[in-house]
């Protein structure tokens, strides 16, 4: 499978791109400028020369020709980025991973974007794609550390069961991560908002927290 990560030049996007490539997915980093995407591709390949990471770089339109597309831009650019590649993503799974947050003083506060969530706004921008919300709570620094698994659950929600399953299958291939079906896309609102709590815990305890839920059989 070939996966595009649009906004793959930012911390979260490049971390996810490297992690996906480390388990054998062909990954194309997308950016508004192809040159910037190729620059980040080269940086990741040089950082992990022994891994022969199957990475490429392209502008967003070219990248979105991939089999599955992840939107990893800042939250306020997610819907417009998705809309800019609407013809390329028709019928495809599009994964939204952004959280709408603002820092106010020493606190992080969730914002309410149009449609109630970033993922809902992305789905409205590409109505003929199958949008899933996922990867919201993974610390970028730990995700980028390819020598170590990231122990975390990944909450996935979508109005399309096939999108939930396709996203869950990708998560299963990443060591230490467990996919959990969190219901319909309307649940993206509290999932995205909870990132503010995690960031506040990180700041207070000087750590990088991740979510692990108990009471669910791993075989479920």
C-alpha positions in Angstrom: 0.0 0.0 0.0 1.2 3.5 -0.8 0.2 6.1 1.8 0.4 9.9 1.4 1.0 12.1 4.4 -0.1 15.6 3.4 1.5 18.2 5.7 4.3 15.6 6.1 6.9 18.3 6.6 5.7 19.2 10.1 6.7 17.4 13.3 3.6 15.1 13.5 3.5 14.4 9.7 7.2 13.6 9.3 7.1 11.4 12.4 4.1 9.4 11.1 5.7 9.1 7.7 8.9 7.7 9.1 7.1 5.3 11.3 4.9 4.0 8.5 7.9 3.6 6.2 9.8 1.8 8.9 7.3 -1.1 8.8 7.4 -1.3 5.0 4.7 1.0 3.7 5.5 3.1 0.7 5.1 6.6 1.9 5.0 9.8 0.0 5.4 13.1 1.9 3.2 15.8 0.6 3.6 19.5 0.8 2.5 22.6 -1.0 6.0 22.8 -2.4 7.5 19.6 -3.8 11.0 20.8 -3.0 10.2 21.1 0.7 8.7 17.6 0.7 11.9 16.2 -1.0 14.0 18.0 1.5 12.2 16.4 4.4 12.4 13.0 2.7 16.1 13.3 2.4 16.5 14.4 6.0 14.6 11.3 7.2 16.5 8.9 4.9 19.8 10.4 6.1 18.8 10.1 9.8 18.0 6.4 9.4 20.4 5.2 6.6 20.4 1.5 7.7 16.6 1.3 7.3 16.3 2.1 3.6 13.0 3.9 4.3 10.7 3.7 1.3 9.9 7.4 1.3 9.2 9.8 -1.5 8.2 13.5 -1.7 5.7 15.3 -3.9 3.4 18.2 -3.9 0.0 17.6 -2.3 -1.8 16.9 -5.6 0.7 14.3 -6.7 1.0 12.7 -3.3 -2.8 12.3 -3.0 -2.7 9.8 -5.9 -1.6 7.3 -3.2 -4.0 4.5 -2.1 -4.7 6.2 1.3 -4.2 9.8 2.4 -3.4 11.2 5.8 -4.0 14.8 6.5 -1.3 15.9 8.9 -1.4 19.7 8.5 -2.2 22.1 11.3 -5.9 21.9 12.1 -6.9 25.2 10.5 -5.4 24.0 7.1 -6.8 20.5 7.2 -10.1 21.0 5.4 -8.7 23.4 2.8 -5.8 20.9 2.1 -8.3 18.1 1.7 -10.5 20.2 -0.6 -7.5 21.0 -2.8 -7.0 17.3 -3.6 -10.7 16.4 -3.8 -10.5 14.8 -7.2 -7.6 12.6 -6.2 -9.2 11.3 -3.0 -12.6 10.5 -4.3 -13.6 7.1 -3.0 -10.5 6.8 -0.9 -9.9 6.6 2.8 -8.7 9.9 4.2 -7.4 10.0 7.8 -7.6 13.2 9.8 -5.2 13.5 12.7 -5.3 17.1 13.7 -6.5 18.6 17.0 -8.0 22.1 17.2 -6.2 23.6 20.2 -5.1 27.0 21.4 -2.6 27.9 24.1 -4.0 30.5 26.5 -1.5 31.5 29.1 -0.2 28.2 30.6 -3.2 26.2 29.6 -4.2 24.4 26.4 -7.8 24.8 25.4 -9.8 22.9 22.7 -11.5 24.9 20.0 -14.7 24.0 18.2 -14.1 24.1 14.4 -16.9 24.0 11.8 -18.9 20.8 11.9 -17.8 20.3 15.5 -14.4 18.7 14.8 -11.5 18.9 12.4 -12.4 15.4 11.0 -16.0 16.5 10.5 -14.8 19.6 8.6 -12.5 17.4 6.4 -15.4 15.0 5.6 -17.5 18.0 4.6 -14.7 19.2 2.3 -14.4 15.9 0.6 -17.8 14.3 0.7 -17.0 11.6 -1.7 -14.1 10.3 0.4 -14.3 8.1 3.4 -12.9 10.1 6.3 -11.6 8.5 9.5 -10.2 10.3 12.5 -7.1 8.7 14.1 -3.6 9.2 15.5 -4.6 12.3 17.6 -2.8 11.4 20.8 0.5 10.0 19.7 3.5 12.1 20.9 5.4 13.2 17.8 8.8 12.9 19.4 8.2 9.3 20.5 6.6 8.4 17.1 9.7 9.7 15.4 12.1 7.5 17.5 12.0 4.5 15.3 14.2 2.3 17.5 11.4 2.3 20.2 7.8 1.2 20.0 5.1 3.7 21.0 2.9 2.1 23.7 -0.5 3.6 23.0 -4.0 2.9 21.9 -5.2 4.7 18.8 -8.9 5.7 18.8 -10.5 5.6 15.4 -13.9 6.9 14.4 -15.6 7.1 11.1 -19.0 7.0 9.5 -17.6 4.4 7.1 -16.8 0.9 8.5 -14.4 0.2 5.7 -12.4 3.4 6.6 -12.2 2.3 10.2 -11.0 -1.1 9.3 -8.4 0.2 6.8 -7.0 2.6 9.4 -7.0 -0.1 12.1 -5.1 -2.4 9.8 -2.4 0.2 9.4 -2.2 0.8 13.2 -1.8 -3.0 13.8 1.4 -2.9 11.8 3.0 -0.3 14.0 4.7 -2.0 17.0 3.2 -1.0 20.4 0.0 0.5 19.0 -3.5 -0.9 19.4 -6.4 0.3 17.2 -9.8 0.8 18.9 -13.1 1.4 17.1 -14.4 4.5 18.8 -17.6 4.8 16.8 -19.0 7.3 14.3 -17.2 10.5 13.2 -19.2 12.6 15.6 -17.0 11.2 18.4 -14.0 12.9 16.8 -15.0 16.1 18.7 -14.2 14.8 22.2 -11.3 12.7 21.0 -9.7 15.8 19.5 -10.5 18.0 22.5 -8.9 15.5 24.9 -5.5 16.3 23.3 -5.6 19.5 25.4 -5.7 17.4 28.6 -2.7 15.3 27.4 -0.7 18.4 26.6 -1.5 19.9 29.9 -0.3 16.7 31.6 2.9 16.8 29.5 3.6 20.3 30.7 2.8 19.7 34.3 4.8 16.4 34.7 7.4 17.1 32.1 6.7 13.9 30.2 5.1 12.6 27.0 1.9 10.8 27.9 0.0 8.3 25.8 -3.4 6.7 26.1 -3.8 3.0 27.2 -7.4 1.9 28.0 -8.0 -1.1 30.3 -10.8 -3.6 30.2 -10.7 -4.3 26.5 -9.4 -7.7 25.3 -6.4 -7.3 23.0 -8.0 -9.9 20.7 -11.2 -7.9 20.3 
